[in-house]
Amino acid sequence: MAGDPKVIFVTGKGGVGKTTVTRLLTALGEAAGLRCAAVHLGEFTGIEISSEDDLVLDEVSDVEPEASTEEPVPQSPTAQNREIRIDPADALIDYLNDHGFGKLASRLIATGVVGVIATAIPGIKDLLLLGKIKQLEQSNDYDLLVVDAPATGHTLSFLTSPEGLRDIAKVGPLRKQSEDVLAMLADESRSGCVIVTIAEESPIDEALESVTVLGERTRIHVTSIVINQVLAPLSSNHDAPERETTESETSDPVDLAWRFRRNLQERQTEQLMRLKETYSGTTVALPLLPLTTVHSSLVDQLLEQLEVQMDLEVES
Amino acid sequence: MTEQLPSSSEDTSLEKLLHQRSTIICIGPGGVGKTTSSAALGAGLAKMGRSVCVVTFDPARRLASALGRTSLPHEPTLITDESFSGSLWACMLDATVTFDAMVLNYAETEEQAERIFANRIYRNLVTNLSGTQEYMALERLWELHSDPRFDIIVIDTPPSAGALDLINAPRHLVSFLDNRLFKLIVKPVPLYLRPVSLAARTLLKSISKVVGSEVVSDALDFFHEFSGIEEGMKARAQQVEELLQSASTGFVAVTSPRVSALRESQEIIRRLHGSQYDPLGLIVNRMTPEFPLTLEHVPNEPPTSVEPALWSLMQENLHLLRQLREIEIRNLATYLAQGPSLPLLLIDTLATDLTSLDELVKLGETMLFSTLDRANFASDEDSSTIES
């Protein structure tokens, strides 16, 4: 895994298995002896101000930037933490604390003004989250951070937000923050992006589109495209043999199931070919496994399969 | 669960449930075939002689080509020809176009609209503000609903970003634009309210120190320019809410048997239920088909035309697919038991891509006329369980 970025953003269309791939990558990293964590991102809640009385902010009115007297909020959880949840409101509090606005922070949260500001200044939420990720990256607690990023359309605005904000904010801490985050995103050794998709038409379209758009609008490096839920060939030679059916109107379940499988496999193959024609980077196929409600066992099974597959690739 | 299961004489179908509904809203998580389901329902209804407009978001290229188009425009385009008893129209929602049109509509003067369009923050808001897509979907629904060309509007909803749903998003958007904090700062303040305004201003000043004053003044400019428009939006949100609550609107939930999709769709249904908008039914797409045993089927005897090695592969395949289906059914049973009981329609994964309007109509007819189940999975209990 040497040379791999420290932060991996996992993105893709909804329902293609981003969270599974996030966990899988974390597990792979752990297997390689790295200190890893999966990072999940939260949302701001409550954009309404509960009461106008809240706006009488006596204790805030004299706030001046000052050295924070409070202890810095513990920022990076212990290394045993495999799952980190970053909440934008918490990130904002940390940010304000770090910049000497401790009192303001608590007031903002209490009144719900936080949500309003976050919404009014597009991208600030994303920047806060990215800033927090950068902080974790800079700390020496982790070797690998796998971020369960928002769905593709949102990823783009997520990853471009620092650029947009840097242009809006000419000076000040916000600009500094944007620039720091941009530096992390542009550095291949520090961060990269994995796009998850499935072998169907519109998810593949969307994956290809994100490669283009991420390339044009951000400087983040797309490390690979992961194709999830791929039907494994049943036979050892990869072409499923043709089953000669003389009587085409068969109702035998074995025959029907075989045809169904072949149709699905043909469609998948077609989409995979299309992907490989257009995208020259690394692709990794994950097999479709019977669904279970137990997530960890799914990841374990995938891990097993993936190791087998990687061995094959190394040999060939 | 005290709800009574309907007796067999009350067999129902989506066609019966959707009868006399002029607005059909398909809701559900992303990646479950919601767009295809909306288009199929629309095509099926058009085949029955109705005049239907399907509003989609970002349709798959192949769906557009099944409709005989390479892409769909913002304005409804007629898909069917004279051979059809009804007519099917389709359009793709462009939130930016809708938002701009709405601003033009509600702005007092054209200059006000122009100033808003020129604001740096406006463009960002239109594309990034959560709830915008949902609000615009409903705004578009309102426009089309009063269009005399259509009897029925079928609206596919944007894949919600999770936190906000279709119903509440517009209200959130309006309350954001109508925010008192900004109003207090932007609008002239009566004397008795001055202290409040002063406090708010001081707060803003503090914020400016953190994020930079330009950002704050841009935002203030935006709210200043936008003032007045939110009144129109508020009134419209009210009208749309009434339309959604009326008997002419029907919600159809769409999901897939995957755990993540079920979890998300149950959450959507739960919220709708809480707001008194019960979906009429739940379509579960992407089911692995059932391959039932037939009388002619002899399990362990390969037909003479098939090599034994291939035959065992084929049997292995059947076993795997049955296993998949069983797990899917179990997922459904687990998750659907947690929500309000809904009439259920299971749709198998399509073996081939939809390539023509005829196929879309066929799928739509299957959806409309199949008898719906109540969530009742008793029939699967006798099948053997799988150790995993």
Interface residues (C-beta under 8 A of the other chain):
Chain A: K13 G14 G15 V16 G17 T19 E43 T45 I47 E48 I49 E52 L55 V56 L57 D58 V60 S61 V63 P65 Y95 L96 H99 F101 L104 R107 V113 V116 I117 T119 A120 I121 P122 G123 I124 P150 A151 H154 S157 G164 L165 I168 A169 K170 V171 G172 P173 L174 R175 E201 S202 P203 D205 L234 S235 A240 P241 R243 E244 T246 S251 D252 P253 V254 D255 L256 A257 W258 R259 F260 R261 N263 L264 R267 P290 L291 T292 T293 S297
Chain B: P29 G30 G31 V32 A60 R61 R62 R120 I121 N124 L125 T127 N128 L129 S130 P159 A161 G162 A163 H172 S175 F176 N179 R180 L181 F182 L184 P195 V196 L198 A199 A200 T202 L203 S206 I207 K209 V210 V211 G212 E214 V215 V216 D218 A219 F222 F223 S256 P257 R258 V259 S260 A261 P289 F291 P292 L293 T294 E296 H297 S305 V306 L310 W311 L313 M314 Q315 E316 N317 L318 L320 L321 R322 Q323 L324 I327 E328 R330 N331 T334 T349 A351 T352 D353 I386 S388
